[in-house]
Amino acid sequence: MLKELRRLNSSEELVFPSPWAKGKPISENTMNTALRRMGFTKEECTSHGFRASASSLLNECGKWSPDAIEAELAHVGADEIRRAYHRAAYWDERVKMVQWWADRLSTLADS
């Protein structure tokens, strides 16, 4: 699905770009509004809840370094140079981690 979205939106670096702020992703409120329209209440599901769940499960499994998890979730300081280095420093581990996460979600969806 993401490859198809990339094909349709190839001029953007982001998968889900904001239609109002060039170079920025859609907002948390946009995601939450989409969840409400799908029928989820704020007690059932929030966009931040996905990040919190990912952080918990990735940390609990013991396969990934906490720094790589934090870099993937973009929990780094406001310093632009540090942010760029921090994200690149764990690239190989992050690629493996995201694949593991996708496989884990598929397993959960099938059960």
ABEGO torsion letter per residue (X at the ends): XAAAAAAAAAABABABBBAABBGBBBBAAAAAAAAAAAGBBAAABBAAAAAAAAAAAAAAAGABBAAAAAAAAGBBBABAAAAAAAAAAAAAAAAAAAAAAAAAAAAAAAX
